[in-house]
């Protein structure tokens, strides 16, 4: 995932990717997101990397969950695809 790629909820831009790296122990991608300050994300939300089409770009799509507990700054989205 490229830094600067959009983060979207329901198709609307809510932030951008600020960093991405490979975890050498788990071989999982660790992507850091920078979101608008007024956006709250339930802790059971799902994050997906979605292709923008034939041109090869991609963005992070967040599907909000139904939890009443919101993620705090520095928290992780546990469910990813």
C-alpha positions as CSV (number, residue, x, y, z in Angstrom):
1,X,0.0,0.0,0.0
2,X,1.5,3.3,-1.1
3,X,1.7,6.2,1.4
4,X,-0.8,8.9,0.3
5,X,-3.4,6.3,-0.9
6,X,-6.9,7.2,0.1
7,X,-8.8,5.8,3.0
8,X,-12.6,5.7,2.3
9,X,-15.8,4.9,4.2
10,X,-18.9,4.3,2.0
11,X,-16.9,5.7,-1.0
12,X,-16.0,9.0,0.8
13,X,-12.5,10.0,1.6
14,X,-11.8,10.1,5.3
15,X,-8.0,10.0,5.4
16,X,-4.9,8.6,3.8
17,X,-2.2,6.0,4.3
18,X,0.7,7.5,6.1
19,X,3.0,4.5,6.2
20,X,3.2,0.8,5.3
21,X,5.7,-1.9,6.2
22,X,6.0,-5.7,6.3
23,X,6.1,-7.2,9.7
24,X,9.2,-9.5,9.5
25,X,7.8,-12.0,12.2
26,X,4.3,-12.5,10.9
27,X,4.8,-11.4,7.2
28,X,1.6,-9.3,7.5
29,X,1.4,-5.8,6.2
30,X,1.3,-3.1,8.8
31,X,-0.5,0.0,7.4
32,X,-0.7,3.2,9.4
33,X,-3.7,5.4,8.6
34,X,-4.1,9.1,9.2
35,X,-7.9,9.9,9.5
36,X,-9.8,13.1,9.7
37,X,-10.1,14.1,13.4
38,X,-13.9,14.0,13.4
39,X,-14.1,10.4,12.1
40,X,-14.9,7.7,14.7
41,X,-14.3,4.0,13.8
42,X,-16.1,1.2,15.8
43,X,-13.6,-1.4,17.1
44,X,-15.3,-4.2,15.1
45,X,-14.8,-2.5,11.8
46,X,-13.2,-4.2,8.8
47,X,-10.4,-2.8,6.7
48,X,-9.9,-3.9,3.1
49,X,-7.4,-3.0,0.4
50,X,-9.5,-2.4,-2.7
51,X,-8.3,-1.9,-6.3
52,X,-9.3,1.3,-8.0
53,X,-9.6,-0.4,-11.4
54,X,-7.5,-1.2,-14.4
55,X,-4.9,1.5,-13.7
56,X,-3.5,-0.4,-10.8
57,X,-4.2,2.0,-7.9
58,X,-5.6,1.0,-4.6
59,X,-7.2,2.4,-1.5
60,X,-8.2,1.3,2.0
61,X,-12.0,0.8,2.4
62,X,-13.3,0.7,6.0
63,X,-16.6,-1.0,6.6
64,X,-17.8,0.3,10.0
65,X,-19.0,-2.3,12.5
66,X,-21.8,-2.0,14.9
67,X,-19.9,-1.7,18.2
68,X,-20.5,1.2,20.6
69,X,-16.7,1.1,21.4
70,X,-14.7,3.4,19.1
71,X,-11.0,2.9,18.2
72,X,-8.7,5.4,19.9
73,X,-5.6,6.9,18.3
74,X,-2.9,4.2,17.9
75,X,-5.4,1.3,18.1
76,X,-5.5,-1.4,15.4
77,X,-8.3,-2.7,13.2
78,X,-8.2,-6.4,14.0
79,X,-10.3,-7.6,11.0
80,X,-8.6,-7.1,7.7
81,X,-8.9,-8.5,4.2
